[in-house]
């Protein structure tokens, strides 16, 4: 049995790092009945995940975040992702600390896995991805599953949805490890070189060893 929780009334909250991740209103997720905006997802729905196939949503939280608009700190601005930049067929907006799964030959050479989870803010400048001033209010959604999952968004992009933390349970290692910002920036530099056909996995591996 799942303990479903649905907060249907958005709660006003300050524009802080607590809301640097989550899915922005309008983001589309792959579900058992096709692509649906995150605004329409409710507990009990099933979403297509990267590793686990269809998984059941256990809770959804929505927060109406007051951002301060264009006058806010630019480091808090969301990132505009053009169509195709992350495998997405439609443009999308990402919060700066949202974890994004990217595929890279460098990641495979360095970490033994072609897929790496990085904070979205490291993508600034890659393939036309750029910061954009936010509207004064952003609706941020947290879609939860029984465990950490990677979901398909906007027809091809891959985002992490962390499980709901249980404050009474013993801490466990996360199912997915997010690269540090320095590691992520270095990987994005390598992705740029891969796009140009200039990547050297051996040099990249050495660069990561030095950075560590």
C-alpha positions as CSV (number, residue, x, y, z in Angstrom):
1,X,0.0,0.0,0.0
2,X,1.1,3.5,-0.8
3,X,0.4,6.5,1.5
4,X,-0.9,9.0,-1.1
5,X,-0.6,12.7,-0.2
6,X,-1.9,15.5,-2.4
7,X,-1.6,19.1,-1.6
8,X,-4.0,20.7,-4.0
9,X,-3.6,24.3,-2.6
10,X,-0.2,25.8,-3.6
11,X,1.6,27.3,-0.7
12,X,3.4,30.6,-1.2
13,X,7.1,30.3,-0.4
14,X,10.2,32.4,-0.7
15,X,12.5,32.0,-3.7
16,X,15.3,30.1,-1.9
17,X,17.5,27.2,-2.6
18,X,14.8,25.0,-1.2
19,X,13.0,25.5,-4.5
20,X,16.1,25.3,-6.7
21,X,14.9,21.9,-7.9
22,X,11.5,20.3,-8.7
23,X,9.5,20.4,-12.0
24,X,8.1,23.7,-13.3
25,X,4.4,23.9,-14.2
26,X,3.9,22.8,-17.8
27,X,6.7,20.2,-17.8
28,X,5.4,17.1,-19.5
29,X,5.9,13.6,-18.1
30,X,5.6,10.2,-19.8
31,X,2.7,8.3,-18.1
32,X,0.7,5.1,-18.6
33,X,-1.8,7.1,-20.7
34,X,0.7,9.2,-22.7
35,X,2.4,12.6,-22.1
36,X,0.7,14.7,-19.4
37,X,1.8,18.0,-17.8
38,X,3.1,17.7,-14.3
39,X,0.1,19.9,-13.2
40,X,-2.2,17.0,-14.0
41,X,-0.3,14.2,-12.3
42,X,-1.9,12.9,-9.1
43,X,-1.0,10.1,-6.7
44,X,-1.8,6.7,-8.2
45,X,-0.8,7.7,-11.7
46,X,2.1,5.8,-13.2
47,X,5.0,7.4,-14.9
48,X,7.6,5.9,-17.2
49,X,11.0,5.7,-15.5
50,X,14.5,5.2,-16.8
51,X,15.4,2.1,-14.8
52,X,12.1,0.8,-13.4
53,X,9.5,1.0,-16.3
54,X,6.2,2.3,-15.1
55,X,6.2,3.3,-11.4
56,X,3.4,4.6,-9.3
57,X,3.3,8.2,-8.0
58,X,3.0,8.2,-4.2
59,X,2.6,11.9,-3.6
60,X,2.6,15.3,-5.4
61,X,3.4,18.6,-3.8
62,X,2.8,22.0,-5.5
63,X,4.4,25.3,-4.3
64,X,3.7,28.7,-5.7
65,X,7.1,30.3,-5.4
66,X,7.5,34.1,-5.3
67,X,10.7,34.7,-7.4
68,X,11.1,38.4,-7.5
69,X,11.1,38.1,-11.3
70,X,13.9,39.7,-13.3
71,X,15.1,41.6,-10.3
72,X,16.0,38.4,-8.5
73,X,19.5,37.0,-8.2
74,X,20.4,35.7,-11.7
75,X,22.0,32.6,-10.1
76,X,18.4,31.6,-9.1
77,X,17.0,32.1,-12.6
78,X,15.7,29.0,-14.4
79,X,17.4,27.6,-17.5
80,X,15.7,27.7,-20.9
81,X,16.5,24.4,-22.8
82,X,15.9,24.6,-26.6
83,X,14.3,21.7,-28.3
84,X,16.8,19.0,-28.9
85,X,19.4,20.2,-26.5
86,X,18.8,17.3,-24.0
87,X,16.9,14.9,-26.3
88,X,13.7,16.9,-25.6
89,X,11.5,17.5,-28.6
90,X,9.9,20.6,-27.0
91,X,11.6,23.5,-25.2
92,X,11.5,23.4,-21.4
93,X,12.4,25.3,-18.3
94,X,14.7,23.8,-15.6
95,X,15.3,25.0,-12.1
96,X,19.1,25.5,-11.5
97,X,19.5,22.6,-9.0
98,X,17.2,20.1,-10.8
99,X,19.2,16.9,-11.4
100,X,19.4,16.0,-15.1
101,X,20.6,12.8,-16.7
102,X,23.0,13.3,-19.6
103,X,24.7,10.8,-21.9
104,X,28.4,11.1,-22.6
105,X,31.3,9.1,-24.0
106,X,33.4,10.9,-21.4
107,X,31.2,9.8,-18.6
108,X,31.6,6.2,-19.7
109,X,35.3,6.6,-19.9
110,X,35.6,8.2,-16.5
111,X,32.8,6.6,-14.4
112,X,32.2,3.4,-16.3
113,X,28.6,4.5,-17.1
114,X,27.6,6.6,-20.2
115,X,24.9,8.3,-18.1
116,X,25.6,10.9,-15.5
117,X,23.3,12.9,-13.2
118,X,24.3,16.6,-13.0
119,X,22.7,19.8,-11.6
120,X,21.0,21.8,-14.4
121,X,22.9,25.0,-13.7
122,X,26.1,23.3,-15.0
123,X,24.4,23.2,-18.4
124,X,24.4,27.0,-18.9
125,X,25.9,27.7,-22.3
126,X,25.7,24.1,-23.7
127,X,23.7,23.7,-26.9
128,X,21.9,27.0,-26.5
129,X,20.8,26.4,-22.9
130,X,20.7,29.7,-21.1
131,X,19.4,31.5,-18.0
132,X,16.1,33.3,-18.3
133,X,14.4,35.8,-16.0
134,X,11.6,34.0,-14.2
135,X,8.0,35.2,-13.9
136,X,7.1,36.7,-10.6
137,X,5.5,33.4,-9.5
138,X,6.5,29.9,-10.5
139,X,4.5,26.8,-9.6
140,X,7.0,24.1,-8.6
141,X,5.9,20.5,-8.4
142,X,7.6,17.6,-6.5
143,X,6.5,14.2,-7.9
144,X,7.4,11.4,-5.5
145,X,7.7,7.7,-5.9
146,X,8.5,4.9,-3.4
147,X,12.2,5.3,-4.3
148,X,14.3,7.7,-6.3
149,X,13.4,7.6,-10.0
150,X,14.5,9.1,-13.3
151,X,11.5,10.2,-15.3
152,X,11.1,11.0,-19.0
153,X,10.1,14.7,-19.6
154,X,9.2,16.8,-22.7
155,X,9.5,13.9,-25.1
156,X,13.0,12.8,-24.3
157,X,14.8,14.6,-21.4
158,X,15.5,12.7,-18.2
159,X,15.1,14.2,-14.7
160,X,15.5,12.9,-11.2
161,X,12.5,12.7,-8.9
162,X,13.9,12.0,-5.3
163,X,11.8,9.8,-3.0
164,X,10.1,11.4,0.0
165,X,12.6,11.5,2.9
166,X,11.5,9.5,6.0
167,X,12.8,11.4,9.0
168,X,12.2,8.5,11.3
169,X,14.0,5.9,9.2
170,X,17.7,5.2,9.2
171,X,19.5,7.1,6.4
172,X,20.2,5.1,3.2
173,X,22.5,5.7,0.3
174,X,20.7,7.5,-2.5
175,X,19.8,5.4,-5.5
176,X,21.4,7.9,-7.9
177,X,24.5,10.0,-7.2
178,X,24.6,13.5,-8.5
179,X,28.0,14.9,-9.6
180,X,29.4,17.8,-7.8
181,X,29.0,21.2,-9.5
182,X,32.8,21.2,-10.4
183,X,32.5,17.7,-11.8
184,X,29.4,18.6,-13.7
185,X,31.0,21.7,-15.2
186,X,34.0,19.7,-16.3
187,X,31.7,17.1,-17.9
188,X,29.7,19.8,-19.8
189,X,33.0,21.1,-21.2
190,X,33.7,17.6,-22.4
191,X,30.2,17.4,-23.9
192,X,31.0,20.5,-25.9
193,X,34.2,18.9,-27.2
194,X,32.2,15.7,-28.0
195,X,29.7,17.8,-30.0
196,X,32.6,19.2,-32.0
197,X,34.2,15.8,-32.5
198,X,37.3,16.8,-30.5
199,X,36.8,14.8,-27.4
200,X,39.6,12.7,-26.0
201,X,38.3,10.4,-23.2
202,X,41.8,9.7,-21.9
203,X,42.6,13.4,-21.5
204,X,39.1,13.8,-19.9
205,X,39.8,11.0,-17.4
206,X,43.1,12.7,-16.5
207,X,41.3,16.1,-16.0
208,X,38.8,14.5,-13.7
209,X,41.6,12.8,-11.6
210,X,43.2,16.2,-11.3
211,X,39.9,17.9,-10.3
212,X,39.3,15.3,-7.7
